[in-house]
Amino acid sequence: MTLLHEDAELVAIDKPAGLLVHRTALDAHEPLNALDLLRAQLGEPLWPAHRLDKGTSGVLLFARSADAARAIGEEFRAEFSAGRVAKQYLALVRGWPADEGLVDHPLARDPERPSTGQPHLQALTRWRVLARHEWPFPDGRHASSRYALVAVWPETGRRHQIRRHFKHLAHPLVGDSTHGKGPHNRAVAAWLGTARLWLHAQRLTVAGRVIEAPPGPEWAALGAQAPGAATPARCA
């Protein structure tokens, strides 16, 4: 595993796309996960400090003790009311959204269940377009297809928040089998030669630490910038 940060309390890695964070009954057939691999690599016990979807790449944090895991958990639970945590992602989305914006759209607590009857929680996501692409394969009635590379700053921490918010905008993430469209995902995978969920956790600021995971070469080909090159959009 590629280490991004290491201190007495925390270890951060650059998680590859397609790797589970830890074992889960929801994906019981998958034998590999980041937690077990990193425990074997470092030869010590570790605790997940936060989580990424299996398909998402980038900064993933682990604690070196149960106490450190609890402390970081408190940071994340207080993150958005106290400004203690900041996250920056890269995403490739279908279509050309506005140059920048804010999604203020409550989300059901559990995205795996029907939203009707569930409590809906406040959810805020800011984005800024970094690059626009028009590729020569058809999109329904059009002879070409449009996609955009965006920098994303989730200001709340709901499950699948970025994926669900961009679906709400009618600009779903490319490679998202749950909230996107299979034909578009397959067309982009064929065009780029890479099949994945196009979502990368580029930078995490937590507990006084700033940890960055440079995007891979597949992102650079789309016009990705260094983590510090984009700053959050501020929209009323």
C-alpha positions as CSV (number, residue, x, y, z in Angstrom):
1,M,0.0,0.0,0.0
2,T,1.3,3.5,-0.8
3,L,1.7,5.5,2.4
4,L,0.8,9.2,2.3
5,H,1.2,10.1,6.0
6,E,2.4,8.4,9.2
7,D,2.6,9.6,12.8
8,A,2.2,8.2,16.3
9,E,-1.6,8.2,16.0
10,L,-2.6,7.9,12.3
11,V,-1.6,6.3,9.0
12,A,-3.0,7.4,5.6
13,I,-2.8,5.5,2.4
14,D,-3.6,6.2,-1.3
15,K,-6.4,3.6,-1.7
16,P,-6.7,2.2,-5.2
17,A,-10.1,2.2,-6.9
18,G,-11.9,-1.2,-6.5
19,L,-10.4,-2.0,-3.0
20,L,-12.7,-2.4,0.0
21,V,-11.8,-0.5,3.2
22,H,-12.5,-3.6,5.4
23,R,-14.3,-6.9,5.2
24,T,-18.1,-6.6,4.8
25,A,-20.9,-9.0,4.4
26,L,-22.2,-6.7,1.6
27,D,-19.3,-7.8,-0.5
28,A,-18.5,-11.2,1.1
29,H,-16.9,-12.7,-2.0
30,E,-14.2,-10.1,-2.1
31,P,-11.1,-11.4,-0.2
32,L,-8.9,-8.3,-0.3
33,N,-9.3,-5.1,1.8
34,A,-7.2,-2.2,2.7
35,L,-7.3,-2.8,6.5
36,D,-6.0,-6.3,6.3
37,L,-3.3,-5.4,3.7
38,L,-2.0,-2.5,5.7
39,R,-2.0,-4.4,9.0
40,A,0.2,-7.1,7.2
41,Q,2.4,-4.4,5.7
42,L,3.1,-2.6,8.9
43,G,2.8,-5.5,11.3
44,E,0.6,-3.8,13.8
45,P,-3.1,-3.5,14.7
46,L,-5.0,-0.7,13.0
47,W,-8.6,0.8,13.1
48,P,-10.5,2.4,10.3
49,A,-10.7,6.2,11.0
50,H,-13.0,7.0,8.1
51,R,-14.3,5.2,4.9
52,L,-14.4,5.5,1.2
53,D,-16.6,3.6,-1.2
54,K,-15.0,0.6,-2.8
55,G,-14.8,2.3,-6.2
56,T,-13.3,5.5,-4.9
57,S,-9.6,6.1,-4.8
58,G,-7.5,8.4,-2.7
59,V,-6.8,9.5,0.9
60,L,-7.9,6.8,3.4
61,L,-7.1,7.2,7.1
62,F,-6.4,4.5,9.8
63,A,-5.8,4.9,13.5
64,R,-3.0,3.2,15.4
65,S,-5.1,2.7,18.6
66,A,-8.8,2.4,19.6
67,D,-8.4,5.7,21.5
68,A,-7.1,7.5,18.4
69,A,-9.9,6.0,16.3
70,R,-12.5,7.4,18.8
71,A,-10.8,10.8,18.8
72,I,-10.8,11.0,15.0
73,G,-14.4,9.8,14.9
74,E,-15.3,12.7,17.1
75,E,-13.6,15.1,14.7
76,F,-15.6,13.7,11.8
77,R,-18.9,13.8,13.7
78,A,-18.3,17.4,14.6
79,E,-16.7,18.3,11.3
80,F,-19.2,20.4,9.6
81,S,-20.5,22.4,12.5
82,A,-17.1,23.2,13.8
83,G,-15.1,23.3,10.6
84,R,-12.6,20.7,11.8
85,V,-12.6,18.6,8.7
86,A,-12.3,19.5,5.0
87,K,-12.4,17.2,2.0
88,Q,-11.7,17.7,-1.6
89,Y,-12.5,15.3,-4.4
90,L,-12.1,15.0,-8.1
91,A,-15.0,13.6,-10.2
92,L,-15.8,13.0,-13.8
93,V,-19.5,13.7,-14.5
94,R,-21.8,13.3,-17.5
95,G,-22.7,16.6,-19.2
96,W,-21.6,20.1,-18.6
97,P,-22.8,21.5,-15.3
98,A,-22.6,25.2,-14.4
99,D,-19.1,26.5,-13.8
100,E,-19.6,26.3,-10.1
101,G,-22.4,25.8,-7.6
102,L,-23.8,24.5,-4.4
103,V,-26.2,21.5,-4.0
104,D,-28.4,22.0,-0.9
105,H,-30.5,18.9,-1.1
106,P,-31.4,16.7,1.9
107,L,-30.7,13.0,1.5
108,A,-32.2,9.9,3.0
109,R,-30.0,8.4,5.7
110,D,-29.6,5.0,4.0
111,P,-29.1,5.1,0.2
112,E,-29.6,1.3,0.1
113,R,-33.3,1.6,1.1
114,P,-36.2,3.4,-0.5
115,S,-36.1,7.1,0.6
116,T,-39.8,7.2,1.4
117,G,-40.4,7.0,5.1
118,Q,-36.7,7.6,6.0
119,P,-35.5,10.7,7.8
120,H,-33.8,13.1,5.4
121,L,-30.7,14.8,6.5
122,Q,-29.2,18.1,5.5
123,A,-26.6,17.6,2.8
124,L,-24.4,20.3,1.1
125,T,-21.9,19.9,-1.7
126,R,-20.0,22.5,-3.5
127,W,-18.3,22.0,-6.9
128,R,-16.2,23.8,-9.5
129,V,-15.7,22.7,-13.1
130,L,-12.0,22.2,-13.9
131,A,-12.3,21.0,-17.5
132,R,-14.9,20.2,-20.1
133,H,-14.7,17.5,-22.7
134,E,-16.6,16.6,-25.8
135,W,-15.9,13.1,-27.2
136,P,-16.8,11.8,-30.6
137,F,-19.3,9.0,-29.7
138,P,-23.1,9.4,-29.7
139,D,-25.2,10.4,-26.7
140,G,-28.8,9.6,-27.5
141,R,-29.9,12.2,-30.1
142,H,-26.4,13.9,-30.3
143,A,-23.5,12.8,-32.4
144,S,-21.0,13.6,-29.6
145,S,-20.9,13.2,-25.8
146,R,-20.1,15.9,-23.2
147,Y,-18.4,15.3,-19.8
148,A,-16.8,17.5,-17.2
149,L,-14.0,17.1,-14.6
150,V,-15.1,18.8,-11.4
151,A,-13.5,19.6,-8.0
152,V,-15.9,18.8,-5.2
153,W,-16.1,19.9,-1.6
154,P,-18.7,18.0,0.4
155,E,-19.7,20.1,3.4
156,T,-21.7,17.3,5.1
157,G,-20.8,13.7,5.3
158,R,-23.8,11.7,4.1
159,R,-23.3,8.2,2.6
160,H,-22.8,8.4,-1.2
161,Q,-23.4,12.1,-0.9
162,I,-21.3,13.2,-3.9
163,R,-22.8,10.4,-6.1
164,R,-26.4,11.1,-5.1
165,H,-26.0,14.9,-5.4
166,F,-24.7,14.8,-8.9
167,K,-27.5,12.4,-9.9
168,H,-29.9,15.0,-8.4
169,L,-28.2,17.6,-10.7
170,A,-28.7,15.2,-13.7
171,H,-24.9,15.0,-14.1
172,P,-24.2,11.5,-12.6
173,L,-20.7,10.4,-12.0
174,V,-19.1,8.3,-14.7
175,G,-18.7,4.7,-13.6
176,D,-21.4,4.9,-11.0
177,S,-23.3,1.7,-11.4
178,T,-25.9,2.6,-8.8
179,H,-26.7,6.2,-9.6
180,G,-25.5,6.5,-13.2
181,K,-26.3,4.9,-16.5
182,G,-24.7,1.7,-17.8
183,P,-24.5,2.6,-21.5
184,H,-22.7,5.9,-20.7
185,N,-20.3,4.2,-18.2
186,R,-19.4,1.6,-20.8
187,A,-18.9,4.1,-23.6
188,V,-16.5,6.2,-21.5
189,A,-14.7,3.1,-20.3
190,A,-14.1,2.2,-24.0
191,W,-13.1,5.7,-24.9
192,L,-10.6,6.2,-22.0
193,G,-9.5,2.6,-21.7
194,T,-10.3,2.6,-18.0
195,A,-13.4,1.2,-16.3
196,R,-13.8,2.6,-12.8
197,L,-15.9,4.9,-10.6
198,W,-14.5,8.3,-11.5
199,L,-14.2,9.7,-8.0
200,H,-10.9,10.4,-6.2
201,A,-10.4,11.7,-2.6
202,Q,-7.7,14.2,-3.3
203,R,-7.2,16.0,0.0
204,L,-8.3,15.5,3.6
205,T,-7.7,18.0,6.4
206,V,-8.4,16.6,9.8
207,A,-7.0,17.1,13.4
208,G,-4.4,19.6,12.1
209,R,-3.1,17.3,9.4
210,V,-3.4,18.0,5.6
211,I,-3.0,14.8,3.6
212,E,-3.0,14.7,-0.2
213,A,-3.2,11.9,-2.8
214,P,-2.1,13.0,-6.2
215,P,-4.5,11.9,-8.9
216,G,-3.2,9.0,-11.1
217,P,-2.3,9.5,-14.8
218,E,-5.8,8.7,-15.9
219,W,-6.9,11.9,-14.2
220,A,-4.1,14.0,-15.6
221,A,-5.3,13.1,-19.0
222,L,-8.6,14.7,-18.2
223,G,-7.0,18.0,-17.0
224,A,-6.7,17.3,-13.3
225,Q,-4.9,19.8,-11.2
226,A,-2.7,19.5,-8.1
227,P,-4.7,19.2,-4.9
228,G,-4.0,22.8,-3.8
229,A,-4.8,24.3,-7.2
230,A,-8.5,24.5,-6.7
231,T,-10.3,26.3,-3.9
232,P,-13.9,25.8,-2.8
233,A,-16.6,27.7,-4.7
234,R,-18.5,30.1,-2.5
235,C,-22.0,30.5,-3.7
236,A,-24.9,32.2,-1.9
